[in-house]
Amino acid sequence: MLVEANMNNATQRSIFRWIHLIFSIPILGYIYSPFEKLPDYAGPTRYVFLPVMVLTGLWMWKGHVVRRLISKRSAPQDAADNP
């Protein structure tokens, strides 16, 4: 049985917005840092900061579509589990 935690949509948007803004700060540092320091920032920027920013941005933009698809897929399973 899947237990869903209810979270207000405004709260969820606020959390994702703050994550998105906070993870954009190191990317700005990567862009505007001197060329000699770029190798120090390359790994974390490529594998942590940028993917988190992309995922939070996509979730804020099209998260409602993903939630709708998930709810449609779980509805037949719930009906089969609870006759």
Secondary structure, DSSP 8 states (H G I E B T S, - for coil): --------HHHHHHHHHHHHHHHHHHHHHHHHS-GGGHHHHHHHIIIIIHHHHHHHHHHHHHHHHHHHHHHHHHHHHHHHH--
